[in-house]
Amino acid sequence: MALEGTLRDFSFADILQLISLQRKTGVLTLKNEGNVVTISFMDGKIVAASSLNQQSEDRLGIILLKQGALNEAELEAALRRQEETLQRLGRILIDHHIVPLDVVRRALEQQILQIVYRVFRWTDGEYQFSQETEIDYDRDLMLPMAVDSIIMEGARMTDEWPFIDQRIPNRDAVYRKVDPSRTLEVVEEDHDMDGLGFTFADTPDEALKKDAGGRRVTESQMTAYRLVNGRDSVEEIVLRSNLLEFETFKALAELLDRGLIREATPEEIVGELSREQEPARRSGIPWGSVPWLALPFLVLFGLSLSMMLQNPLNPVFAGSSGIWERFVQSTSSWFRLEQLADDVENVYYLRGSYPRSLRDLVASSAVTPAGTIDPWGRPYRLMVRGNEFLLTGSDAAGEPVPLLMISRDLVWERVDDRASGRPGLVLVE
């Protein structure tokens, strides 16, 4: 009997448990409206996982980069070797003595876990298990992962995510430290959490009373706390954090509940951005340049797709011709759109009003004319309508596609009330 159906009838945890108990070898494919995830099993244990819409923090090179296990120059050199030899990145890093074996193994485990844990949050979707006699993976590099502990941790995360979502409903929110001068004491996560007396039911005042002075934090909380700077969004903090996505969100929610951080006001964000951009203005470096993580991720994303295309066991990409070029160029275009959207918001924070077109954006010195052109040489389009602005691009054939469309809500623009001489607020129409 084939193992396939919908997640409404058979939960993800039950599917994992069944594959584990029957010690199956093969590939589990899960699909929902927004993503396709494949998980490979050997004798009921997980040995690989991939996602069609893989997030940047899931790339092996990015994980190691964030952990400080290698630098950008080493990663770029390893990627060049990978392009020449088609070897796995982890194997190249080990063979050339760039990263130790145990560090690569832990990073691979984190890469797999981040992908798998996200599926626990799916409320709907289809699944199909393709049984195989053998799975291609590096046995020296990847240690098969038992499913039982993953199911337990996934269930715990599923229970806690609703509480976290209540605290952090917006991934674009920006937080700042309440008292940057406060000295915090890092305590052991396992033994001293009860001593902190933290629960999601506590108010900030109650939590601080239980932790006299509010000075004791766990290692995870301290990691997140150090990344809070009053200008980076939650999404950007997750990208920079070496913790799992869930752990970063939970730590931020706990810091909020304990009153150690708070949401920054637009004026405070403007101040932080202005201080950040001032050295760039003096040195003549364009402040709208691409973030340092973008280029390595783009290369990693493309190379991973190349490897997936060559894997006959991958049901998603098997037999697809030309998809490599389309995906790489589309991903490059998406990154440019994301950067343009950030540039549009930065202009608002620095000047108090949104650019009404890409010409206005270029005129503000936020981006160069070349930054408004897609990989096929066509200009993007910027529209401000109602309470949102929209950036759109086209595919290789020049047709608009949903993938290359970014919409973000506007915030209230500050203007002068000419009649009364008093400052007022108006929503962009």
The 8 nearest C-alpha neighbors of each residue, nearest first, counted from 0:
[[1, 2, 3, 128, 130, 129, 4, 127],
 [2, 0, 3, 128, 127, 129, 130, 4],
 [1, 3, 128, 127, 0, 4, 129, 126],
 [4, 2, 127, 126, 1, 128, 5, 125],
 [3, 5, 126, 125, 127, 6, 2, 8],
 [6, 4, 125, 7, 124, 8, 126, 9],
 [5, 7, 9, 10, 123, 8, 124, 125],
 [6, 8, 5, 123, 9, 10, 122, 124],
 [9, 7, 6, 5, 10, 4, 123, 125],
 [8, 10, 6, 7, 5, 13, 11, 14],
 [11, 9, 6, 13, 12, 14, 8, 7],
 [10, 12, 14, 13, 15, 119, 6, 9],
 [11, 13, 15, 10, 14, 150, 16, 119],
 [14, 12, 16, 10, 11, 15, 17, 9],
 [15, 13, 11, 17, 16, 12, 18, 10],
 [16, 14, 12, 18, 13, 17, 19, 11],
 [15, 17, 13, 19, 14, 18, 20, 12],
 [16, 18, 20, 14, 19, 15, 21, 13],
 [19, 17, 15, 21, 23, 43, 16, 20],
 [18, 20, 43, 22, 16, 17, 21, 15],
 [21, 19, 17, 22, 18, 16, 43, 23],
 [20, 22, 18, 23, 19, 17, 43, 42],
 [23, 43, 21, 42, 19, 20, 18, 24],
 [22, 24, 43, 42, 18, 21, 25, 41],
 [25, 23, 41, 40, 42, 131, 130, 43],
 [24, 26, 130, 131, 40, 129, 39, 23],
 [25, 27, 39, 129, 38, 128, 40, 28],
 [26, 28, 128, 38, 37, 127, 39, 129],
 [29, 27, 37, 127, 126, 36, 128, 26],
 [28, 30, 126, 36, 125, 35, 37, 27],
 [31, 29, 35, 125, 124, 34, 126, 36],
 [30, 32, 124, 33, 34, 125, 35, 123],
 [33, 31, 34, 30, 124, 35, 123, 125],
 [32, 34, 31, 35, 30, 52, 51, 124],
 [35, 33, 31, 52, 30, 51, 32, 36],
 [34, 36, 30, 51, 29, 50, 31, 37],
 [35, 37, 50, 29, 49, 28, 51, 30],
 [38, 36, 28, 49, 27, 48, 29, 50],
 [37, 39, 48, 27, 26, 47, 28, 49],
 [40, 38, 26, 47, 46, 25, 45, 48],
 [41, 39, 45, 24, 44, 25, 43, 46],
 [40, 42, 24, 44, 43, 45, 46, 134],
 [43, 41, 22, 23, 24, 44, 40, 19],
 [42, 22, 44, 19, 23, 41, 18, 40],
 [45, 43, 145, 40, 41, 144, 143, 42],
 [46, 44, 40, 144, 143, 39, 47, 41],
 [45, 47, 143, 40, 39, 44, 144, 41],
 [48, 46, 39, 38, 45, 111, 49, 40],
 [49, 47, 38, 111, 37, 39, 114, 50],
 [50, 48, 37, 36, 38, 51, 114, 47],
 [49, 51, 36, 53, 52, 35, 37, 114],
 [50, 52, 35, 53, 34, 36, 49, 37],
 [53, 51, 50, 34, 54, 35, 33, 36],
 [54, 52, 50, 51, 57, 55, 49, 58],
 [53, 55, 57, 56, 52, 58, 50, 114],
 [54, 56, 57, 58, 296, 53, 238, 61],
 [55, 57, 238, 54, 58, 61, 62, 237],
 [58, 56, 110, 55, 54, 59, 53, 113],
 [59, 57, 61, 60, 56, 55, 62, 110],
 [58, 60, 62, 61, 63, 110, 57, 106],
 [59, 61, 63, 62, 58, 64, 74, 299],
 [60, 62, 64, 58, 63, 59, 65, 56],
 [63, 61, 59, 65, 64, 60, 58, 66],
 [64, 62, 66, 60, 68, 61, 65, 67],
 [63, 65, 61, 67, 66, 62, 69, 60],
 [66, 64, 62, 67, 63, 241, 61, 239],
 [65, 67, 63, 64, 68, 241, 62, 69],
 [66, 68, 64, 65, 69, 63, 70, 62],
 [67, 69, 63, 66, 64, 98, 70, 102],
 [70, 68, 67, 64, 73, 63, 74, 98],
 [69, 71, 73, 72, 64, 74, 67, 68],
 [70, 72, 74, 73, 75, 69, 64, 295],
 [71, 73, 75, 74, 70, 76, 69, 77],
 [74, 72, 76, 70, 71, 75, 77, 69],
 [75, 73, 71, 77, 76, 72, 78, 70],
 [74, 76, 78, 72, 77, 73, 71, 79],
 [75, 77, 73, 79, 74, 78, 72, 80],
 [78, 76, 74, 80, 79, 75, 81, 73],
 [79, 77, 81, 75, 80, 76, 74, 82],
 [78, 80, 82, 76, 81, 77, 75, 83],
 [81, 79, 83, 77, 78, 82, 84, 76],
 [80, 82, 78, 85, 84, 86, 79, 83],
 [81, 83, 79, 80, 85, 84, 78, 302],
 [82, 84, 80, 81, 85, 79, 86, 78],
 [83, 85, 81, 86, 82, 80, 79, 87],
 [86, 84, 81, 82, 83, 87, 306, 80],
 [87, 85, 84, 81, 88, 91, 90, 80],
 [86, 88, 90, 89, 91, 85, 81, 306],
 [87, 89, 91, 90, 81, 92, 86, 77],
 [90, 88, 92, 91, 87, 103, 93, 140],
 [89, 91, 93, 87, 88, 92, 94, 86],
 [92, 90, 88, 94, 93, 89, 95, 77],
 [93, 91, 97, 89, 98, 90, 95, 94],
 [94, 92, 96, 90, 91, 95, 98, 99],
 [93, 95, 91, 96, 92, 90, 97, 89],
 [94, 96, 93, 92, 97, 91, 98, 90],
 [97, 95, 93, 94, 98, 92, 99, 91],
 [96, 98, 92, 95, 93, 99, 69, 73],
 [97, 99, 92, 93, 96, 68, 100, 102],
 [100, 98, 102, 101, 93, 103, 96, 97],
 [99, 101, 103, 102, 93, 104, 98, 140],
 [100, 102, 104, 103, 99, 105, 98, 140],
 [103, 101, 105, 104, 99, 100, 106, 98],
 [104, 102, 106, 100, 105, 101, 107, 89],
 [103, 105, 101, 107, 102, 106, 141, 100],
 [106, 104, 108, 102, 107, 103, 109, 101],
 [105, 107, 109, 103, 108, 104, 110, 102],
 [108, 106, 110, 104, 109, 105, 103, 111],
 [107, 109, 105, 111, 106, 110, 112, 104],
 [110, 108, 106, 112, 107, 111, 113, 105],
 [109, 111, 107, 57, 108, 113, 112, 106],
 [112, 110, 108, 48, 114, 109, 113, 115],
 [111, 113, 115, 109, 114, 110, 116, 108],
 [114, 112, 116, 110, 111, 115, 109, 243],
 [113, 115, 111, 112, 117, 116, 110, 48],
 [114, 116, 112, 117, 118, 113, 111, 119],
 [117, 115, 113, 118, 119, 114, 153, 112],
 [116, 118, 119, 115, 114, 120, 113, 121],
 [117, 119, 120, 121, 116, 115, 114, 11],
 [118, 120, 117, 116, 121, 153, 11, 157],
 [121, 119, 118, 117, 122, 157, 116, 160],
 [122, 120, 118, 119, 123, 124, 117, 31],
 [123, 121, 120, 6, 124, 7, 119, 118],
 [124, 122, 6, 121, 7, 31, 5, 125],
 [123, 125, 31, 30, 6, 5, 126, 29],
 [124, 126, 5, 30, 29, 4, 6, 31],
 [125, 127, 29, 3, 28, 4, 5, 30],
 [126, 128, 3, 28, 27, 2, 129, 29],
 [127, 129, 27, 2, 26, 130, 3, 28],
 [130, 128, 26, 25, 27, 131, 127, 2],
 [129, 131, 25, 24, 128, 26, 132, 23],
 [132, 130, 25, 133, 24, 129, 134, 26],
 [131, 133, 24, 130, 134, 25, 41, 23],
 [134, 132, 131, 135, 24, 25, 41, 130],
 [135, 133, 136, 41, 25, 131, 132, 24],
 [134, 136, 133, 137, 310, 312, 138, 39],
 [137, 135, 138, 134, 46, 141, 47, 140],
 [138, 136, 140, 139, 141, 135, 90, 87],
 [139, 137, 140, 141, 136, 142, 143, 135],
 [140, 138, 137, 141, 142, 136, 100, 90],
 [139, 141, 137, 138, 104, 142, 100, 90],
 [142, 140, 138, 137, 139, 104, 143, 46],
 [141, 143, 144, 140, 138, 46, 104, 139],
 [144, 142, 46, 44, 45, 141, 145, 41],
 [143, 145, 45, 44, 142, 146, 46, 108],
 [146, 144, 44, 147, 143, 148, 45, 149],
 [145, 147, 149, 148, 44, 150, 144, 19],
 [148, 146, 150, 149, 145, 151, 16, 19],
 [147, 149, 151, 150, 146, 152, 145, 153],
 [150, 148, 146, 152, 147, 151, 153, 145],
 [151, 149, 153, 147, 148, 152, 12, 154],
 [152, 150, 148, 154, 153, 149, 155, 147],
 [151, 153, 155, 149, 154, 150, 148, 156],
 [152, 154, 150, 156, 155, 151, 116, 149],
 [153, 155, 157, 151, 152, 156, 150, 158],
 [156, 154, 152, 158, 153, 157, 151, 159],
 [157, 155, 159, 153, 158, 154, 160, 152],
 [156, 158, 154, 155, 160, 159, 153, 120],
 [157, 159, 155, 156, 160, 154, 161, 162],
 [160, 158, 156, 162, 157, 161, 155, 163],
 [159, 161, 163, 162, 157, 158, 156, 164],
 [162, 160, 164, 163, 159, 165, 158, 157],
 [163, 161, 165, 160, 164, 159, 166, 199],
 [162, 164, 160, 166, 165, 161, 252, 167],
 [165, 163, 168, 167, 161, 166, 162, 160],
 [164, 166, 162, 163, 167, 168, 161, 160],
 [167, 165, 163, 164, 252, 168, 162, 255],
 [166, 168, 164, 169, 165, 163, 252, 170],
 [169, 167, 164, 165, 166, 170, 163, 172],
 [168, 170, 171, 172, 167, 233, 164, 166],
 [169, 171, 233, 234, 172, 168, 232, 167],
 [170, 172, 232, 169, 233, 234, 173, 235],
 [171, 173, 232, 169, 170, 233, 174, 262],
 [174, 172, 232, 263, 262, 231, 229, 230],
 [175, 173, 262, 263, 229, 261, 227, 260],
 [174, 176, 229, 228, 260, 261, 263, 227],
 [175, 177, 260, 178, 179, 259, 261, 227],
 [178, 176, 260, 259, 261, 179, 175, 258],
 [177, 179, 180, 176, 181, 259, 260, 175],
 [180, 178, 176, 181, 177, 182, 175, 259],
 [179, 181, 178, 182, 177, 176, 183, 259],
 [180, 182, 179, 178, 183, 214, 177, 213],
 [183, 181, 180, 214, 184, 179, 215, 178],
 [184, 182, 214, 215, 181, 185, 216, 213],
 [183, 185, 215, 214, 216, 186, 182, 217],
 [184, 186, 216, 217, 215, 218, 183, 187],
 [187, 185, 217, 216, 188, 191, 184, 215],
 [186, 188, 191, 189, 190, 217, 185, 218],
 [189, 187, 217, 192, 190, 191, 186, 218],
 [190, 188, 187, 191, 192, 193, 186, 217],
 [191, 189, 187, 188, 192, 193, 194, 186],
 [190, 192, 194, 193, 187, 188, 189, 186],
 [191, 193, 195, 194, 188, 190, 189, 196],
 [194, 192, 196, 195, 191, 197, 190, 189],
 [195, 193, 191, 196, 192, 210, 190, 209],
 [196, 194, 192, 193, 210, 197, 209, 191],
 [195, 197, 193, 194, 209, 192, 198, 206],
 [198, 196, 195, 206, 201, 199, 192, 193],
 [199, 197, 200, 201, 196, 206, 253, 256],
 [198, 200, 201, 197, 162, 256, 253, 202],
 [201, 199, 198, 202, 197, 256, 162, 206],
 [202, 200, 199, 198, 205, 206, 203, 197],
 [201, 203, 205, 204, 256, 206, 200, 257],
 [202, 204, 257, 256, 258, 206, 205, 207],
 [205, 203, 207, 202, 206, 208, 257, 258],
 [206, 204, 202, 208, 207, 203, 201, 209],
 [207, 205, 203, 209, 208, 257, 204, 201],
 [206, 208, 210, 213, 204, 209, 205, 257],
 [209, 207, 205, 210, 206, 211, 204, 212],
 [210, 208, 206, 207, 196, 211, 195, 205],
 [209, 211, 207, 213, 195, 208, 212, 206],
 [212, 210, 208, 213, 209, 207, 214, 215],
 [211, 213, 214, 210, 207, 208, 215, 209],
 [212, 214, 207, 210, 211, 215, 257, 208],
 [213, 215, 183, 212, 184, 216, 182, 210],
 [216, 214, 184, 183, 185, 213, 186, 210],
 [217, 215, 185, 220, 186, 184, 221, 214],
 [216, 218, 220, 186, 188, 185, 219, 187],
 [217, 219, 221, 220, 185, 222, 216, 188],
 [220, 218, 222, 217, 221, 250, 223, 246],
 [219, 221, 250, 217, 223, 222, 218, 216],
 [220, 222, 224, 218, 223, 219, 225, 217],
 [223, 221, 219, 220, 225, 224, 218, 226],
 [222, 224, 220, 226, 221, 225, 247, 250],
 [223, 225, 221, 227, 226, 222, 220, 251],
 [226, 224, 223, 222, 227, 221, 228, 220],
 [225, 227, 223, 224, 228, 236, 222, 240],
 [228, 226, 224, 225, 175, 229, 174, 223],
 [229, 227, 175, 230, 226, 231, 174, 176],
 [228, 230, 175, 174, 173, 268, 263, 227],
 [229, 231, 268, 228, 271, 173, 272, 232],
 [232, 230, 235, 173, 229, 228, 236, 233],
 [233, 231, 173, 171, 235, 172, 234, 236],
 [232, 234, 236, 170, 235, 171, 172, 237],
 [235, 233, 237, 232, 170, 236, 171, 238],
 [234, 236, 238, 232, 237, 233, 231, 239],
 [235, 237, 233, 239, 238, 234, 240, 226],
 [238, 236, 240, 234, 235, 239, 244, 233],
 [237, 239, 235, 236, 56, 240, 234, 55],
 [240, 238, 236, 237, 235, 65, 241, 226],
 [241, 239, 237, 242, 238, 236, 65, 247],
 [240, 242, 65, 66, 239, 62, 243, 237],
 [243, 241, 240, 247, 246, 244, 219, 237],
 [242, 244, 246, 245, 247, 113, 241, 109],
 [243, 245, 247, 246, 237, 248, 242, 113],
 [246, 244, 248, 247, 243, 249, 156, 160],
 [245, 247, 249, 243, 244, 248, 242, 250],
 [248, 246, 250, 244, 245, 249, 242, 223],
 [249, 247, 245, 251, 250, 246, 252, 244],
 [248, 250, 252, 246, 251, 247, 245, 253],
 [249, 251, 220, 253, 247, 252, 248, 246],
 [250, 252, 254, 248, 253, 249, 255, 247],
 [253, 251, 249, 255, 250, 254, 166, 163],
 [252, 254, 256, 250, 255, 251, 257, 249],
 [255, 253, 251, 257, 259, 252, 256, 260],
 [256, 254, 252, 258, 260, 253, 257, 259],
 [257, 255, 203, 253, 258, 254, 202, 252],
 [256, 258, 203, 254, 255, 206, 259, 207],
 [257, 259, 203, 255, 256, 260, 254, 261],
 [260, 258, 254, 177, 257, 255, 176, 261],
 [261, 259, 176, 177, 255, 175, 258, 254],
 [262, 260, 174, 175, 255, 177, 263, 176],
 [261, 263, 174, 173, 175, 264, 172, 260],
 [264, 262, 174, 175, 173, 267, 229, 261],
 [263, 265, 267, 266, 268, 262, 173, 269],
 [266, 264, 268, 267, 269, 263, 348, 270],
 [267, 265, 269, 264, 268, 270, 348, 263],
 [268, 266, 270, 264, 269, 265, 263, 271],
 [267, 269, 265, 271, 270, 230, 266, 229],
 [270, 268, 348, 266, 272, 267, 271, 349],
 [269, 271, 267, 273, 268, 272, 274, 266],
 [272, 270, 268, 274, 273, 269, 230, 275],
 [273, 271, 275, 269, 274, 270, 276, 268],
 [272, 274, 270, 276, 275, 271, 269, 277],
 [275, 273, 271, 277, 272, 276, 270, 278],
 [274, 276, 272, 273, 277, 271, 278, 279],
 [277, 275, 279, 273, 274, 278, 272, 286],
 [276, 278, 280, 279, 274, 275, 273, 281],
 [279, 277, 281, 280, 276, 282, 275, 274],
 [280, 278, 284, 282, 276, 277, 281, 283],
 [279, 281, 283, 277, 278, 282, 276, 284],
 [280, 282, 278, 279, 283, 277, 284, 276],
 [283, 281, 279, 280, 284, 278, 277, 285],
 [282, 284, 280, 281, 279, 285, 278, 286],
 [283, 285, 279, 282, 286, 280, 281, 288],
 [286, 284, 287, 288, 283, 279, 365, 280],
 [285, 287, 288, 279, 284, 276, 365, 280],
 [288, 286, 365, 285, 366, 342, 289, 338],
 [289, 287, 286, 285, 290, 366, 338, 284],
 [288, 290, 291, 293, 287, 338, 294, 292],
 [291, 289, 292, 293, 288, 294, 338, 287],
 [290, 292, 293, 289, 294, 295, 71, 288],
 [293, 291, 290, 295, 294, 296, 61, 289],
 [292, 294, 296, 290, 291, 295, 297, 289],
 [293, 295, 297, 296, 292, 298, 291, 289],
 [296, 294, 298, 297, 293, 292, 299, 75],
 [297, 295, 299, 293, 294, 298, 300, 55],
 [296, 298, 300, 294, 299, 295, 293, 301],
 [297, 299, 301, 295, 300, 296, 302, 294],
 [300, 298, 296, 302, 297, 301, 303, 295],
 [301, 299, 297, 303, 298, 302, 296, 304],
 [300, 302, 304, 298, 327, 299, 303, 297],
 [301, 303, 305, 299, 304, 300, 298, 306],
 [304, 302, 306, 300, 305, 301, 299, 307],
 [305, 303, 307, 301, 302, 306, 308, 300],
 [304, 306, 302, 308, 303, 307, 323, 301],
 [305, 307, 303, 309, 304, 308, 302, 310],
 [308, 306, 304, 310, 309, 305, 303, 313],
 [307, 309, 305, 306, 316, 310, 304, 317],
 [308, 310, 306, 307, 311, 305, 317, 316],
 [309, 311, 307, 312, 308, 313, 306, 317],
 [312, 310, 313, 317, 309, 314, 308, 318],
 [313, 311, 310, 314, 317, 26, 134, 131],
 [312, 314, 311, 315, 310, 317, 316, 307],
 [315, 313, 317, 316, 312, 311, 28, 26],
 [314, 316, 313, 317, 35, 28, 37, 51],
 [317, 315, 308, 319, 314, 313, 318, 307],
 [316, 318, 314, 311, 319, 313, 315, 308],
 [319, 317, 316, 320, 308, 311, 314, 309],
 [318, 320, 316, 317, 322, 321, 308, 323],
 [321, 319, 322, 318, 323, 308, 317, 316],
 [320, 322, 323, 324, 325, 319, 326, 308],
 [321, 323, 325, 320, 324, 326, 319, 308],
 [324, 322, 326, 321, 325, 327, 305, 304],
 [323, 325, 327, 326, 322, 321, 328, 329],
 [326, 324, 322, 328, 323, 327, 329, 321],
 [327, 325, 329, 323, 328, 324, 330, 322],
 [326, 328, 330, 324, 301, 329, 325, 331],
 [329, 327, 331, 325, 330, 326, 324, 332],
 [330, 328, 332, 326, 331, 327, 325, 333],
 [331, 329, 333, 327, 332, 328, 326, 334],
 [330, 332, 328, 334, 329, 333, 327, 335],
 [331, 333, 329, 335, 330, 334, 373, 328],
 [334, 332, 330, 336, 335, 331, 403, 329],
 [333, 335, 337, 331, 336, 332, 338, 330],
 [334, 336, 338, 332, 333, 337, 339, 331],
 [337, 335, 339, 333, 334, 338, 340, 332],
 [338, 336, 334, 340, 335, 339, 333, 341],
 [337, 339, 341, 335, 340, 336, 342, 334],
 [338, 340, 342, 336, 341, 337, 335, 343],
 [341, 339, 337, 343, 338, 342, 336, 344],
 [342, 340, 338, 344, 339, 343, 345, 337],
 [343, 341, 339, 345, 340, 344, 365, 287],
 [342, 344, 340, 346, 341, 345, 339, 353],
 [345, 343, 347, 341, 346, 342, 348, 340],
 [346, 344, 342, 348, 347, 343, 349, 341],
 [347, 345, 349, 343, 344, 348, 350, 342],
 [346, 348, 352, 351, 353, 344, 350, 345],
 [349, 347, 345, 269, 346, 351, 350, 344],
 [348, 350, 346, 347, 269, 351, 345, 273],
 [351, 349, 347, 352, 346, 348, 353, 345],
 [350, 352, 347, 348, 413, 349, 412, 353],
 [353, 351, 347, 350, 412, 354, 346, 413],
 [352, 354, 347, 355, 346, 343, 351, 344],
 [355, 353, 359, 360, 356, 343, 352, 357],
 [354, 356, 383, 353, 359, 382, 357, 381],
 [357, 355, 359, 358, 381, 354, 360, 382],
 [356, 358, 360, 359, 381, 361, 371, 380],
 [359, 357, 361, 356, 360, 362, 355, 354],
 [358, 360, 362, 356, 354, 357, 361, 363],
 [361, 359, 357, 363, 358, 362, 354, 365],
 [362, 360, 358, 366, 364, 363, 359, 367],
 [361, 363, 359, 364, 360, 358, 365, 366],
 [362, 364, 360, 361, 365, 359, 346, 366],
 [365, 363, 361, 362, 366, 367, 360, 285],
 [366, 364, 363, 287, 361, 342, 360, 286],
 [367, 365, 361, 364, 287, 370, 368, 360],
 [366, 368, 370, 369, 361, 364, 365, 371],
 [369, 367, 370, 371, 361, 366, 372, 358],
 [370, 368, 367, 371, 372, 366, 373, 378],
 [369, 371, 367, 368, 372, 366, 335, 339],
 [370, 372, 369, 368, 378, 379, 373, 357],
 [373, 371, 378, 377, 369, 370, 376, 379],
 [372, 374, 376, 377, 375, 332, 378, 379],
 [375, 373, 376, 332, 328, 372, 331, 377],
 [374, 376, 373, 377, 395, 372, 394, 328],
 [377, 375, 373, 374, 372, 378, 369, 371],
 [376, 378, 372, 373, 375, 379, 374, 393],
 [379, 377, 372, 371, 373, 380, 376, 392],
 [378, 380, 392, 371, 391, 372, 373, 377],
 [379, 381, 391, 390, 378, 382, 392, 357],
 [382, 380, 390, 356, 389, 357, 379, 391],
 [381, 383, 389, 388, 384, 356, 390, 380],
 [384, 382, 388, 387, 355, 389, 381, 385],
 [385, 383, 387, 388, 428, 386, 382, 427],
 [384, 386, 428, 387, 427, 383, 388, 426],
 [385, 387, 409, 408, 384, 427, 428, 426],
 [388, 386, 408, 409, 407, 384, 385, 383],
 [387, 389, 383, 382, 407, 406, 384, 408],
 [388, 390, 406, 382, 381, 405, 383, 391],
 [391, 389, 381, 405, 380, 404, 406, 382],
 [392, 390, 404, 380, 403, 379, 405, 389],
 [391, 393, 379, 403, 399, 404, 380, 394],
 [394, 392, 399, 397, 398, 400, 403, 395],
 [393, 395, 397, 396, 398, 399, 400, 329],
 [394, 396, 397, 375, 393, 325, 398, 329],
 [397, 395, 394, 398, 393, 399, 375, 400],
 [398, 396, 393, 394, 395, 399, 377, 392],
 [397, 399, 393, 394, 396, 400, 395, 392],
 [400, 398, 393, 392, 394, 397, 401, 403],
 [399, 401, 402, 403, 393, 398, 394, 404],
 [402, 400, 404, 403, 399, 391, 405, 392],
 [401, 403, 400, 404, 333, 405, 329, 392],
 [404, 402, 392, 401, 400, 391, 333, 393],
 [403, 405, 391, 401, 402, 390, 392, 406],
 [406, 404, 390, 389, 391, 403, 407, 336],
 [405, 407, 389, 388, 390, 387, 404, 408],
 [408, 406, 387, 388, 409, 405, 389, 340],
 [407, 409, 387, 386, 388, 410, 406, 389],
 [410, 408, 387, 386, 407, 411, 388, 427],
 [409, 411, 412, 408, 426, 386, 427, 387],
 [410, 412, 426, 425, 424, 413, 409, 427],
 [413, 411, 425, 352, 424, 426, 351, 410],
 [412, 414, 424, 351, 423, 411, 425, 415],
 [415, 413, 423, 424, 422, 412, 416, 425],
 [416, 414, 422, 417, 423, 421, 420, 413],
 [415, 417, 421, 420, 422, 418, 423, 419],
 [418, 416, 420, 415, 419, 421, 422, 414],
 [419, 417, 416, 420, 421, 415, 422, 423],
 [418, 420, 421, 416, 417, 422, 415, 423],
 [419, 421, 417, 416, 418, 415, 422, 423],
 [420, 422, 416, 419, 415, 423, 417, 418],
 [423, 421, 415, 416, 414, 420, 424, 413],
 [422, 424, 416, 414, 415, 413, 421, 425],
 [425, 423, 413, 412, 414, 411, 426, 422],
 [424, 426, 412, 411, 427, 413, 423, 414],
 [425, 427, 411, 412, 428, 424, 386, 410],
 [426, 428, 386, 425, 385, 412, 411, 409],
 [427, 385, 384, 426, 386, 383, 425, 387]]
